[in-house]
Amino acid sequence: MEKRMKDAAIRAMSAYFRESTPKAEERIAHTLSVLSFAERILAGEGIDAPFVEAAATLGALFHDIGI
C-alpha cells in the first residue's frame, strides 16, 4: 500500500478514536500493534500482491471502528 494512503488511513483512524472514545490513545496503540502484526504476517508469508496488502492494512487499521 502506498505510504501516503497508509498514512491517511492512520490519520483517519486516529481522528475517529480521538473524537469518539475517552480511551483514544489506548485504542490507537492497540490498532497500530494489530497493523504491525499484519505487516509481519504479510512479510513472513512473502505476499507481494498490492490488493491483499491494502486489504490487510485497512482491515488492521479499521477493525475496531464502531465498537
Order of alpha helices (4+ residues) and beta strands (2+ residues): alpha-alpha-alpha
